[in-house]
């Protein structure tokens, strides 16, 4: 059930406040149960993961329909009282007008924020040219503003995930997205302290989201010291869950061994959480 307008407005205010100072972790659940568990740990906001959701539906990342994603957003928003940022991929639309309509529908689910990528989904031409990317982001901005303007818009530059390790172009895109109305900037694939600091400085004072999708020598304190405002983990929690499941299932199938069940969560604990 979608939260009331007053509850939605309160979540969005709280979400914007989180971006004003400090550094927070925004973990990525892939279903209602994982969202509820993350909320129980004290996190202050959640973000969906397109990959984690797709895998839960036996689909590859990037292949979920707009209707399926909107239904998923409603499920995650309803699962807890926390603000939710939507991984809205490239906006589920061929044209800027289509993106605007998709964003209008996403805002109506009650999300507190949503991200728009500049990736095309076409391996031969993986990144939109800057003019097209800006038109799509501006359409998202206009749709949010028409709905009241309180949903946070994240502009994502996808170069580093698609074989284009061009930090200068990535920074130029992020600056352009900020000027086009993005409230928060995100370049998944940043790894080094130097590159992270360069991006933070380039778009200041607007906040930056950092993706940490695997083990890293950087701690949360390190990241905060670099000026990052929020940290997400993308599909990493879902991959971790899949990793444990796959190891246990493979051990059973290949060796007839039940050893993989040794690390299983307590049924009593899970029942208590969801009761």
C-alpha positions as CSV (number, residue, x, y, z in Angstrom):
1,X,0.0,0.0,0.0
2,X,1.4,3.4,-1.0
3,X,2.0,5.7,2.0
4,X,-0.3,8.7,2.6
5,X,0.7,12.0,0.9
6,X,1.7,13.4,4.3
7,X,3.9,10.3,5.1
8,X,5.4,10.5,1.6
9,X,6.2,14.2,2.0
10,X,7.8,13.4,5.4
11,X,10.0,10.7,3.9
12,X,11.1,13.0,1.1
13,X,12.0,15.8,3.6
14,X,14.0,13.3,5.7
15,X,15.8,12.0,2.6
16,X,16.8,15.5,1.4
17,X,18.0,16.3,5.0
18,X,20.3,13.3,4.8
19,X,22.0,14.8,1.8
20,X,22.8,18.2,3.4
21,X,25.8,17.1,5.6
22,X,27.8,14.1,6.6
23,X,27.9,10.7,4.9
24,X,25.4,7.9,5.1
25,X,25.1,4.3,3.7
26,X,22.0,3.6,1.5
27,X,21.9,-0.2,1.1
28,X,20.1,-1.9,-1.7
29,X,17.3,-4.5,-0.9
30,X,15.8,-6.6,-3.7
31,X,12.5,-7.6,-2.1
32,X,10.3,-6.7,0.8
33,X,12.0,-9.1,3.2
34,X,15.5,-7.8,2.6
35,X,14.1,-4.2,2.9
36,X,12.6,-5.0,6.2
37,X,15.8,-6.6,7.5
38,X,17.9,-3.6,6.5
39,X,15.5,-1.2,8.2
40,X,15.8,-3.3,11.4
41,X,19.6,-2.6,11.4
42,X,19.0,1.1,11.7
43,X,19.8,2.3,8.2
44,X,18.1,5.7,7.5
45,X,17.2,5.1,3.8
46,X,17.1,2.4,1.2
47,X,17.7,2.2,-2.6
48,X,16.4,-0.3,-5.0
49,X,18.8,-2.3,-7.3
50,X,17.8,-3.1,-10.8
51,X,20.1,-6.1,-10.9
52,X,19.0,-7.6,-7.6
53,X,15.3,-7.2,-8.6
54,X,15.9,-8.7,-12.0
55,X,17.7,-11.7,-10.7
56,X,14.9,-12.4,-8.2
57,X,12.6,-12.6,-11.2
58,X,14.9,-14.9,-13.2
59,X,15.8,-12.0,-15.6
60,X,19.1,-10.4,-16.5
61,X,19.8,-6.9,-15.3
62,X,18.3,-4.3,-17.7
63,X,15.5,-6.6,-19.0
64,X,12.7,-5.7,-16.5
65,X,9.6,-3.9,-17.9
66,X,8.5,-0.6,-16.6
67,X,5.3,-2.0,-15.2
68,X,7.3,-4.7,-13.3
69,X,9.7,-2.1,-11.9
70,X,6.9,0.3,-10.8
71,X,5.2,-2.6,-9.0
72,X,8.5,-3.4,-7.3
73,X,8.9,0.2,-6.2
74,X,5.5,0.1,-4.6
75,X,6.5,-3.1,-2.8
76,X,9.7,-1.7,-1.4
77,X,8.1,1.7,-0.5
78,X,5.4,-0.2,1.4
79,X,7.8,-2.6,3.2
80,X,9.3,0.0,5.7
81,X,8.9,3.6,6.8
82,X,12.2,4.6,5.3
83,X,12.8,6.9,2.3
84,X,13.5,4.8,-0.9
85,X,15.6,5.9,-3.8
86,X,14.6,4.2,-7.1
87,X,17.2,2.7,-9.4
88,X,15.2,3.8,-12.4
89,X,17.8,2.8,-15.0
90,X,17.6,5.2,-18.1
91,X,14.0,6.2,-17.5
92,X,12.1,3.4,-19.4
93,X,11.4,5.5,-22.4
94,X,12.7,6.0,-26.0
95,X,12.1,9.7,-26.0
96,X,12.4,12.5,-23.4
97,X,8.6,12.6,-23.3
98,X,8.5,8.9,-22.6
99,X,11.0,9.4,-19.8
100,X,8.9,12.1,-18.3
101,X,5.8,9.9,-18.3
102,X,7.8,7.1,-16.6
103,X,9.2,9.4,-14.0
104,X,5.7,10.7,-13.3
105,X,4.6,7.1,-12.6
106,X,7.6,6.4,-10.5
107,X,7.0,9.5,-8.3
108,X,3.4,8.3,-7.8
109,X,4.8,5.1,-6.1
110,X,6.0,7.2,-3.2
111,X,9.7,7.0,-3.8
112,X,11.8,9.7,-2.2
113,X,14.4,9.9,-5.0
114,X,15.1,8.3,-8.3
115,X,18.2,8.1,-10.6
116,X,18.4,8.4,-14.4
117,X,21.3,6.9,-16.2
118,X,22.9,8.0,-19.5
119,X,23.4,4.4,-20.7
120,X,21.5,3.4,-23.8
121,X,21.3,-0.4,-23.3
122,X,22.9,-0.8,-26.8
123,X,26.4,-2.5,-26.6
124,X,27.3,-0.9,-29.9
125,X,26.5,2.6,-28.6
126,X,26.5,2.2,-24.8
127,X,26.3,5.9,-23.7
128,X,23.9,8.6,-25.0
129,X,25.5,11.6,-26.5
130,X,25.5,14.5,-24.1
131,X,22.7,16.4,-25.8
132,X,20.3,13.4,-25.7
133,X,21.3,12.6,-22.1
134,X,20.6,16.2,-21.0
135,X,17.2,16.2,-22.8
136,X,16.2,13.0,-21.0
137,X,17.4,14.3,-17.6
138,X,15.6,17.7,-18.1
139,X,12.4,15.7,-18.9
140,X,12.8,13.9,-15.6
141,X,13.4,17.2,-13.8
142,X,10.2,18.7,-15.3
143,X,8.1,15.7,-14.4
144,X,9.3,15.8,-10.8
145,X,8.7,19.6,-10.6
146,X,5.2,19.1,-12.0
147,X,4.5,16.6,-9.2
148,X,5.7,19.1,-6.5
149,X,9.4,18.9,-6.9
150,X,10.2,17.2,-3.6
151,X,11.5,13.9,-5.1
152,X,15.3,13.9,-5.3
153,X,16.8,13.5,-8.8
154,X,20.1,11.7,-9.2
155,X,22.0,12.1,-12.4
156,X,24.2,9.1,-13.3
157,X,27.2,9.1,-15.7
158,X,27.8,5.5,-16.7
159,X,31.0,5.8,-18.7
160,X,33.1,3.8,-16.2
161,X,30.8,0.8,-16.3
162,X,30.8,0.6,-20.1
163,X,34.5,0.6,-21.2
164,X,34.9,4.4,-21.3
165,X,37.4,5.1,-18.5
166,X,37.4,8.9,-19.3
167,X,37.3,10.7,-16.0
168,X,37.3,14.1,-17.7
169,X,34.2,13.3,-19.8
170,X,32.5,11.7,-16.8
171,X,33.1,14.9,-14.8
172,X,31.9,17.1,-17.6
173,X,28.7,15.0,-17.8
174,X,28.1,15.2,-14.1
175,X,28.5,19.0,-14.1
176,X,26.1,19.2,-17.0
177,X,23.6,17.0,-15.2
178,X,23.9,19.2,-12.1
179,X,23.1,22.3,-14.2
180,X,20.2,20.5,-15.8
181,X,18.6,19.9,-12.4
182,X,20.1,16.8,-10.8
183,X,20.1,17.1,-7.0
184,X,22.8,14.4,-6.5
185,X,25.5,13.1,-8.8
186,X,26.6,9.5,-9.3
187,X,29.4,7.9,-11.4
188,X,29.4,4.2,-10.7
189,X,32.8,2.7,-11.2
190,X,35.0,5.2,-9.3
191,X,37.7,3.4,-7.4
192,X,40.6,5.5,-6.4
193,X,40.8,8.3,-3.7
194,X,42.0,10.7,-6.4
195,X,39.2,10.1,-8.8
196,X,36.6,10.2,-6.0
197,X,37.9,13.5,-4.7
198,X,38.0,14.9,-8.2
199,X,34.4,14.2,-8.8
200,X,33.3,15.5,-5.4
201,X,35.2,18.8,-6.0
202,X,33.9,19.1,-9.5
203,X,30.2,19.1,-8.6
204,X,30.4,20.7,-5.2
205,X,28.3,21.7,-3.3
206,X,25.9,19.1,-4.8
207,X,26.2,15.7,-3.1
208,X,27.9,12.7,-4.6
209,X,26.8,9.0,-4.3
210,X,29.6,6.5,-4.4
211,X,29.1,2.8,-5.4
212,X,31.0,0.3,-3.4
213,X,30.1,-3.0,-5.0
214,X,32.9,-5.3,-3.7
215,X,35.5,-5.4,-0.9
216,X,37.5,-2.2,-0.8
217,X,40.5,-0.8,1.1
218,X,38.4,2.3,1.7
219,X,36.4,2.5,4.9
220,X,33.3,4.5,5.4
221,X,35.3,7.0,7.3
222,X,37.8,7.3,4.4
223,X,34.9,7.9,2.0
224,X,33.4,10.5,4.2
225,X,36.7,12.3,4.5
226,X,36.8,12.5,0.7
227,X,33.5,14.5,0.8
228,X,31.2,11.7,-0.4
229,X,27.7,12.3,0.9
230,X,26.2,8.8,0.5
231,X,27.4,5.3,-0.3
232,X,25.3,2.5,-2.0
233,X,26.2,-1.1,-2.8
234,X,24.1,-1.7,-5.9
235,X,23.5,-5.4,-6.4
236,X,26.3,-6.5,-4.0
237,X,24.0,-7.6,-1.2
238,X,21.9,-9.5,-3.6
239,X,25.0,-11.1,-5.1
240,X,26.2,-12.0,-1.6
241,X,22.8,-13.7,-0.9
242,X,23.0,-15.5,-4.2
243,X,26.6,-16.6,-3.4
244,X,25.6,-18.3,-0.2
245,X,22.6,-20.0,-1.8
246,X,24.6,-21.1,-4.9
247,X,27.4,-22.6,-2.7
248,X,25.0,-24.5,-0.6
249,X,22.9,-25.8,-3.6
250,X,26.0,-26.8,-5.5
251,X,27.4,-28.7,-2.6
252,X,24.1,-30.6,-2.3
253,X,23.8,-31.3,-6.0
254,X,27.5,-32.1,-6.7
255,X,28.6,-33.8,-3.5
256,X,25.4,-34.8,-1.6
257,X,26.8,-32.6,1.2
258,X,24.7,-30.5,3.6
259,X,27.7,-28.5,4.8
260,X,26.6,-25.5,2.9
261,X,23.6,-25.1,5.2
262,X,25.9,-24.4,8.2
263,X,25.6,-20.6,7.8
264,X,21.9,-20.5,7.3
265,X,19.9,-17.8,9.1
266,X,17.8,-18.9,12.1
267,X,14.1,-19.5,11.1
268,X,13.1,-18.3,14.5
269,X,14.9,-15.0,14.0
270,X,13.4,-14.5,10.6
271,X,9.9,-15.3,11.9
272,X,10.4,-12.8,14.8
273,X,11.5,-10.1,12.3
274,X,8.5,-10.5,10.1
275,X,5.9,-11.3,12.7
